[in-house]
């Protein structure tokens, strides 16, 4: 059940990211805000947790979120390119 909820959250994050980038938020701003937030969370987590197995799980989740961010940026670029070419 937890895996299903995690996937739903990732899909929601992906769709929300694309919606934000195609509706006015610049791609660079999105990358800076999202990347900075992920970096802050990673620093805080590494400072307060000493259990390496939990850190490994966290790093794997962080990689997945990073991949979702990259996919959202590429999709937004594709959508903006299609809109630009069609106009």
FITIDREN-16531 format. One record per atom (N, C-alpha, C): x negated, y, z negated; residue in one letter. Coordinates in steps of 0.05 Angstrom, whole numbers, padded with zeros to 5 digits, always signed. Layout:
! FITIDREN-16531
XYZa
...
//
This chain:
! FITIDREN-16531
-00016-00024+00000x
+00000+00000+00000x
-00017+00025+00000x
-00039+00024-00016x
-00057+00048-00017x
-00070+00053+00010x
-00077+00032+00024x
-00090+00035+00050x
-00070+00048+00070x
-00045+00040+00068x
-00025+00052+00086x
-00021+00081+00080x
-00021+00089+00055x
-00018+00117+00047x
-00042+00133+00056x
-00066+00121+00053x
-00090+00135+00062x
-00089+00140+00092x
-00080+00121+00107x
-00077+00124+00136x
-00057+00145+00143x
-00035+00146+00129x
-00014+00166+00134x
-00025+00194+00128x
-00041+00197+00106x
-00053+00222+00100x
-00073+00231+00121x
-00088+00213+00132x
-00108+00219+00153x
-00093+00228+00179x
-00072+00214+00185x
-00056+00222+00209x
-00044+00249+00205x
-00034+00254+00181x
-00023+00281+00175x
-00044+00303+00177x
-00068+00297+00166x
-00090+00316+00168x
-00097+00322+00197x
-00098+00301+00213x
-00105+00304+00241x
-00084+00321+00256x
-00059+00315+00252x
-00037+00330+00265x
-00036+00359+00256x
-00040+00363+00230x
-00040+00390+00219x
-00064+00406+00230x
-00086+00393+00232x
-00110+00407+00243x
-00106+00416+00271x
-00095+00398+00288x
-00090+00405+00316x
-00069+00427+00318x
-00049+00426+00301x
-00028+00446+00302x
-00040+00474+00294x
-00057+00474+00274x
-00069+00499+00265x
-00088+00510+00287x
-00103+00493+00299x
-00123+00503+00319x
-00109+00512+00345x
-00088+00500+00352x
-00074+00508+00377x
-00055+00531+00372x
-00049+00538+00348x
-00030+00560+00342x
-00044+00585+00332x
-00070+00587+00333x
-00082+00613+00325x
-00107+00611+00309x
-00112+00590+00294x
-00137+00588+00279x
-00159+00580+00299x
-00180+00596+00299x
-00202+00590+00317x
-00217+00565+00309x
-00228+00551+00328x
-00241+00525+00323x
-00265+00529+00305x
-00280+00551+00308x
-00303+00556+00291x
-00294+00560+00262x
-00273+00576+00259x
-00263+00580+00232x
-00254+00554+00219x
-00240+00538+00234x
-00231+00512+00224x
-00255+00495+00215x
-00276+00494+00232x
-00300+00478+00225x
-00313+00489+00200x
-00315+00515+00197x
-00328+00526+00174x
-00312+00521+00149x
-00286+00525+00150x
-00269+00521+00127x
-00269+00491+00119x
-00264+00474+00137x
-00262+00445+00131x
-00289+00434+00123x
-00310+00442+00137x
-00337+00432+00130x
-00346+00442+00103x
-00340+00468+00097x
-00347+00479+00071x
-00332+00465+00049x
-00307+00460+00053x
-00291+00446+00033x
-00301+00418+00028x
-00308+00404+00049x
-00319+00377+00046x
-00346+00377+00032x
-00362+00397+00039x
-00389+00399+00025x
-00385+00405-00004x
-00367+00423-00011x
-00362+00429-00039x
-00352+00405-00055x
-00334+00390-00043x
-00324+00365-00056x
-00346+00345-00059x
-00363+00342-00039x
-00385+00323-00040x
-00405+00331-00062x
-00411+00357-00064x
-00430+00366-00085x
-00418+00361-00113x
-00393+00368-00116x
-00380+00365-00142x
-00379+00335-00150x
-00372+00318-00131x
-00370+00290-00136x
-00397+00278-00143x
-00418+00286-00129x
-00445+00275-00135x
-00455+00284-00161x
-00447+00308-00171x
-00456+00318-00197x
-00442+00303-00220x
-00417+00296-00217x
-00402+00285-00239x
-00399+00255-00239x
-00408+00241-00219x
-00406+00212-00218x
-00434+00199-00217x
-00438+00179-00233x
-00464+00165-00233x
-00461+00136-00223x
-00436+00127-00220x
-00431+00100-00211x
-00436+00099-00180x
-00456+00084-00172x
-00463+00083-00144x
-00442+00070-00126x
-00428+00050-00137x
-00407+00037-00120x
-00384+00057-00114x
-00377+00074-00134x
-00356+00094-00129x
-00367+00115-00109x
-00392+00122-00111x
-00404+00141-00093x
-00404+00130-00064x
-00410+00105-00061x
-00410+00093-00035x
-00382+00094-00022x
-00362+00087-00038x
-00334+00089-00028x
-00327+00118-00021x
-00336+00137-00037x
-00330+00165-00031x
-00344+00174-00005x
-00369+00166-00002x
-00384+00173+00023x
-00371+00161+00047x
-00361+00137+00045x
-00347+00125+00068x
-00321+00140+00074x
-00307+00148+00054x
-00282+00164+00059x
-00289+00191+00071x
-00311+00203+00062x
-00320+00228+00072x
-00328+00226+00102x
-00340+00204+00109x
-00347+00200+00137x
-00322+00197+00154x
-00302+00184+00144x
-00277+00181+00159x
-00264+00208+00163x
-00263+00224+00142x
-00251+00251+00145x
-00267+00268+00165x
-00294+00265+00164x
-00311+00279+00184x
-00305+00271+00212x
-00300+00245+00216x
-00293+00235+00243x
-00266+00246+00252x
-00247+00247+00233x
-00221+00258+00239x
-00223+00287+00247x
-00240+00302+00232x
-00244+00331+00239x
-00256+00333+00267x
-00275+00317+00274x
-00287+00318+00301x
-00266+00311+00322x
-00250+00291+00317x
-00229+00283+00336x
-00208+00306+00339x
-00202+00319+00317x
-00183+00342+00319x
-00194+00365+00335x
-00220+00371+00331x
-00233+00392+00346x
-00234+00385+00376x
-00241+00361+00383x
-00242+00353+00411x
-00214+00353+00424x
-00194+00345+00409x
-00166+00345+00419x
-00157+00374+00424x
-00163+00392+00405x
-00155+00420+00408x
-00169+00433+00431x
-00195+00426+00435x
-00209+00436+00459x
-00197+00426+00484x
-00189+00401+00485x
-00176+00390+00508x
-00149+00403+00514x
-00133+00408+00493x
-00107+00421+00496x
-00111+00449+00506x
-00130+00464+00494x
-00134+00491+00502x
-00145+00493+00530x
-00161+00474+00538x
-00172+00473+00566x
-00149+00467+00586x
-00131+00449+00579x
-00109+00444+00597x
-00091+00468+00599x
-00086+00482+00577x
-00069+00506+00577x
-00082+00527+00594x
-00109+00531+00591x
-00124+00551+00606x
-00123+00545+00636x
-00127+00520+00643x
-00127+00513+00671x
-00100+00514+00684x
-00079+00510+00669x
-00052+00510+00680x
-00041+00539+00683x
-00053+00558+00670x
-00043+00586+00672x
-00058+00602+00693x
//
